[in-house]
Amino acid sequence: MDSSIDFYHLRKAPMIKDLLIEQWEEFKEIASRSSRSYAKGQIIYIEGDVCESADFIATGSLHVKRHDIEGRTFMIERFKMGGDMIGANLLFSSNAIYPMTIIAETDCTIVSIEKQQVLEWCQASSDFWSPI
């Protein structure tokens, strides 16, 4: 298991805080294999990328930026460890495309859970999918 993942803070995410014990153990196993690290300033998703997973912020923070037609950049939203996640709102959308660019605000680690796994947990527990 990846010791760099802060499971205590990660467990605060609304989507996973009510996972059954077996599901939580499965989540930790998946997290160990699917975590990705990004350096400050690195692009995580660029506007137009397809959303294929629900991503939980395990460490650090991210920000969402949008560029207007004149080339100006606006920070729209900030996500941080301790419960924030990205992609879940897009994952089952008819248009699962990131509408904005997501950048690592600090060095960070993200745990990605693929759509099929999210769907399985949703089918197993109504508590899981209620925050989606």
C-alpha positions in Angstrom: 0.0 0.0 0.0 1.3 3.5 -0.9 2.3 5.1 2.4 2.3 8.6 0.8 -1.5 8.6 0.6 -3.2 10.2 3.5 -6.2 7.9 3.9 -7.4 9.7 7.0 -8.0 12.9 5.1 -9.0 11.2 2.0 -11.8 9.3 3.8 -13.6 12.7 4.4 -14.6 12.9 0.7 -18.4 12.8 0.6 -18.5 10.1 -2.1 -16.4 7.6 -0.1 -17.0 8.5 3.6 -19.8 6.0 3.8 -18.2 3.1 2.0 -18.8 -0.3 3.6 -15.7 -1.8 5.2 -15.1 -4.2 2.2 -15.5 -1.3 -0.2 -13.1 0.9 1.8 -10.5 -1.8 1.7 -11.0 -2.1 -2.0 -10.7 1.6 -2.4 -7.4 1.7 -0.5 -6.1 -1.2 -2.7 -7.1 0.7 -5.9 -5.7 3.9 -4.5 -2.3 2.3 -4.1 -2.3 1.4 -7.8 -4.0 4.4 -9.3 -2.4 7.4 -7.5 -0.5 9.9 -9.6 1.7 12.7 -8.4 2.0 16.1 -10.0 4.4 19.0 -9.4 3.3 22.5 -8.7 2.2 24.1 -12.0 1.7 20.9 -13.9 -1.4 20.5 -16.0 -3.6 17.7 -14.8 -6.5 18.1 -17.3 -6.7 20.5 -20.1 -10.0 22.0 -21.4 -11.5 19.4 -23.8 -10.0 16.3 -22.1 -12.4 13.4 -21.6 -13.3 12.6 -18.0 -12.8 8.9 -17.4 -12.5 8.8 -13.6 -13.5 10.3 -10.3 -10.4 11.9 -8.9 -9.8 12.4 -5.2 -7.2 14.9 -4.0 -5.0 12.8 -1.6 -2.4 15.6 -1.0 -1.9 19.1 -2.0 -4.3 21.4 -3.9 -5.5 22.1 -7.5 -7.1 25.0 -9.2 -9.3 25.3 -12.2 -8.5 28.0 -14.7 -10.4 29.3 -17.7 -9.0 31.4 -20.6 -11.2 34.0 -22.3 -11.1 34.9 -26.0 -8.6 37.7 -25.2 -6.2 35.3 -23.6 -6.8 36.4 -20.0 -6.7 33.7 -17.4 -9.2 33.4 -14.6 -9.0 31.1 -11.5 -12.5 29.6 -11.1 -12.2 27.1 -8.3 -9.8 25.6 -5.8 -9.8 21.9 -4.7 -7.7 20.6 -1.8 -7.0 17.4 0.1 -9.4 16.3 2.8 -12.5 15.5 0.8 -12.3 17.4 -2.5 -12.7 15.6 -5.7 -12.9 16.3 -9.4 -14.6 14.6 -12.3 -17.5 12.9 -10.5 -20.0 15.4 -11.8 -18.8 14.8 -15.4 -18.2 11.0 -15.2 -21.8 10.0 -16.0 -22.7 13.1 -18.0 -23.8 12.9 -21.6 -20.8 15.3 -22.3 -18.0 14.0 -20.1 -15.5 16.6 -21.3 -13.5 18.9 -18.9 -14.8 22.4 -19.7 -11.8 24.1 -18.0 -8.1 23.4 -17.3 -7.1 21.9 -14.0 -3.6 22.6 -12.7 -1.6 21.5 -9.6 -1.5 24.6 -7.3 0.9 22.8 -5.1 2.7 19.4 -5.4 -0.2 17.0 -5.2 -1.3 13.4 -5.4 -4.6 12.3 -7.0 -6.3 9.0 -6.7 -8.3 8.1 -9.8 -11.2 5.7 -9.6 -12.4 4.5 -13.0 -16.0 4.8 -14.1 -16.8 1.1 -13.9 -15.6 0.9 -10.3 -17.7 4.0 -9.4 -20.7 2.4 -11.0 -20.2 -0.9 -9.1 -20.0 1.0 -5.8 -23.1 3.0 -6.7 -25.0 -0.2 -7.4 -23.9 -1.7 -4.1 -24.8 1.2 -1.8 -27.2 4.2 -2.3 -25.1 6.0 0.3 -22.2 6.0 -2.1 -23.9 7.7 -5.0 -26.0 10.3 -3.2 -23.2 13.0 -3.2 -22.6 12.5 -7.0 
